[in-house]
Amino acid sequence: MNLNTLRLFVAVIQHGSLSKASERLSVPIATISRQIAELEKHLQIQLFDRQKSGVKPTMAGQKLYDEVHFSIDNLLNAKQVLFDDEQNLKGILRISAPPKCEPVLAWVSEFGQKFPNVQIHATMTERILDLSTDSIDVAFRIGELHGEHFIAKKVATLGTKWVAHSELLARLGTPKTVSDLANYPIASWAKNGENEIVIHMNKEKIALPIAFASNDSYAVEYMIVQGLYIGQMSAVTADEWIAKKRLVEILPELAKPNYDLFMLYASQRYPSAIVRKFVEFVWENG
């Protein structure tokens, strides 16, 4: 069984189509199609269902992928590690992070300046991505995560602030206590179905109704800046709006939650020189 053919087979599944695999690997579509056909002939089984939107692995194709893709990644990345000169890193680094995650953007900016031949593609989303399926080298997520297929390292702690637009405070007054917040429209990040935000005060829990909930932190920020709601946002983002005199911090004496930021990368494969260098860079500068 040809190693290069298996590499093409894995790429087609990971990218969802022959054309995307061709673009990623710089291999003609005709070559990929021919080698996949030869692999199917060799195994005497159909590996893909061909559809207008792309290709989808059959049950046999998915089973073969599950057996070989980590081994293929290990071999290809080990070869790169052996022969790449770190001072002349060249290639693509694909990362994922929550929108407007300032620490990550700062690390990416500095890394890009230090290694100008590395092309960086950043997917900024709240959605949890699959590192393998979505072709992500390194992901950043808020909150502690555990899993068999990735390594998670804490790289930063993000603070928060309660803020409101001055015009909203002029209309409704300034809250003096946590209990007062129940009388204000609150915007908050929340999962689908969540309708309360819980604040811990000493040993007491205070549940506050959420008037606007979203799983997109930028949407929450937008609503607060428009003067429609009060709410929490990252301390870095809040300070920017406070400096612009668009928002005012409220209840500054209130103990706010901190959120840990974790860096995730695959544990089942040996990292490429680019990924290894980026992980080391973040760890040293975090």
N, C-alpha and C positions, 0 to 999 in steps of 0.2 A: 504494500500500500504506500503510495507516494506521499512523502511529508508535505510537499508543496501543494498537492491536491487537497489534502486535509486542511491545510492553512486556508485555501480558498473556500472550502466547504464551511469552515467555522466563520469566516468573514461574511459569507452570504447570509447565514442565520443571524449573526450579530447586527447586521445592517439592514436586513429585511428585504433586500433586492440585489440582483446581479449588478445593476447600474451603480448603486451606492458602494457596493464592495469594490467594483472596478475603479471608482473615483478614489476611494480610500487607499487602495493598494497600487494604483497606477498600472493595472493589468487590464488589457482589452476584454470587453464583455464576451466576445467570441471565444477567447481563451478560457475564461472561467466556465462558460456554458459547456465547452467541449470536455474540460477536465471533470466537471461534475457528472456529465453523461458517462464518461469512462469509469468513474468511481461507482456509479449505479450499476453499470454493466459488470464491473469486477465483483461487486457484492451481490449482484442479481436481486436487487431490491430497489424500489422507488424511494428516494430520499426527500423529494420536494413535491408539493402540489403547486403547479403553476397557475397563477391568478393574474388578472389585469392589474391589480394594485401592487403586485410583486410576487414573492414566493413564500410559501409557508411550509415548514418541515412536516413530513408525515410522522407518525408515531415512531417508525424505525429511524427516521432522520433525527428526531429529537433525542432518541436514546443514544445514537452514535455521537451526537453533539455533547451530551452530558458526560460521555465516557472520555472524549478526546480533547475538549477545548482547553481545559486547564493545562494539560500536558503540552499542547501546541504553544500556548502563551508562555509557559515556562521555558521551552526551548528557544523560542524567538527572542524573548527578553534577555535570557542568559547570554545569547550570542551578542546582543547589543551591549550588555554590560561589559563583556570581555574586550570588545574592540572600540568602544566609544571613548574619546578623549573628553573628559568632563569640561575642560577649559574651552572646548569647541563644540559644545552641545548643539545639536541641530535636529529639529523635528517638531512635533506637535504635542502640546500638553493640554489635556481637556479636563477642566475642573467644573464643579458645581457648587453653588453656595446660595444661601438665602438672599433675596433682593436687598440691595443697599447695605451689604455686610461690610462695613468699612475696614475692619482688620484684614479681611481676606483681600479686598481690593488693594490695600496698601502692600501686602506681601506680594501679590501678583505684579504690581507695578515695579517694585524693587527687583524682583526676580527677572522680569523682562528687561530691565535696564542692565542687569548683570550678565544676562545670557541673551543677547539680541538676536541670535539665530534660532531661538525657540519661539515658535508661533503658539500663542495661547488662545484657547477658545473657552470662554466662561459662560456656563449656563446658569443664570440667576433665577432660581425658582424655589418655592416652598415645598414643591412636590418631592417626595422621596423617590430617588432614581435607583435603578439597578445598575451597579457599576459595570457589569459585563454587558448586559443587553443594551444599555444606553451609551456604551463606549466612553465611560467616565474614568479618568485615571485617579483623580483625587476629589473627594467630596467633603464639604463642610456642612455640619448640621448642628443645630442647637438642641441641647438635651442629651443625656447619656444614652448611648446605644450599644447593643450587644448583638453579636452574630458570629456564625462559624466562618463565613466567607470574607470577612473584612477585619482589619485592625482599626481600632478607634483610639485616638490619642487626644487628650484635652490640650488645647492650644491657647485658650483665652477665656476670660470671664467678662461678660457684657452686663453693664449696669443699665438701669431704667429710671425714668422720671415720669411723674404725673404732670401733664401739661394741659393748658386750655388757651383758647384765643381770648384776647382781652375784651373783644366785643361780646363774646358769650358771657364772660364774667360780669360785664357791665349790665347785661340783661338779667342774669340769674343770681348775681352775687358770688362771692368767693367762698368756697367750702372751708370750714374751720376744723372739722373733724372727719374721720373716715366715714362715720355714720351719715354725714351730710351728703356724701357722694351718691347715696340712694335717690336723692332729689334731682340728679343731673343726668342728662342723656350720655351714656358711656359707649365709646367705640373700643373694641378689643379684638385682638387676634383670637380665634377660636376654631375648633374643629366643627364640622357639620353636626348640628344638633345641640351644641353647647349654648346655653343662654344665660349663664351666670359667670362672673369672675369672683374668685374667693380670695379675700385678703386676710392674712394672719396677723392678728394684733395680740401680742403677748401669747396667752394660751387660748385666745378666742378667735373663732373664724367668722368673718363677716362676708356674706354672699350678696353681691350686687348685681342687679339685672343688666344685661347687655342690650343696648338699643340698636347698635350696629355691630354685627359680627362678620369677620372675614378671615379666611386662611391666607390672605395676602397682607403682609405688614405694610406695604405701600398704600393699599386701599384704606387701612386704618389711619395711617399718617395723613393722607389726603383729607379725610373727613374731619380730622382734628384741626388741621391747618385752615380749613374752610370756615371754622367757627361753628360747626354744627354739633360737635360732640366734645367731651373731654375724654382723656384716656392716657394710657402709658405708651411710651415709645423708647427706643434705645437712648441712652444718655448722650451718645455722640450726636445722633440726629436731633434730639431735643435741644442740645446746646446750640446747634446751627440755627434753628428757628428762633431760639431765644435771643441770640446775637442779632438777628435780623429784626427783632422786635415784633415778630409775628405771633409768638406764643409766650406764655408766662408759666413758670413752674408753680404748681400748687402743692400744698401739704409737703413742703420740703423736709419737714422733720419725720415724715412717715418712712419707716424702714421698707425699702423696695426690694423686690426679689432680684437676684442676679442669676444669669443664665450662662451655663458653661457651653463653650463652642468646641466641638470635636472635629478633628480631621480624620477622614476615613479613606482607606485604600485597601485593595484586594490582598487577602492573606494567602490565597491559594496559588499565587504565581510570583516568581521573582521579579521585582520591579525593574523597569527599564532605567537606564542611566538618568534620563530626564526626570522621571517620577522620583527616583531615589534622591536626586539632588534637590528637588523641590521640597520633598518631605523633610530633608535635613535642614534646608533653608528656613522653613516655617518653624521647625522645632527650635532652632537656634535663635530666631528672632521673635518668637511668640512671647 
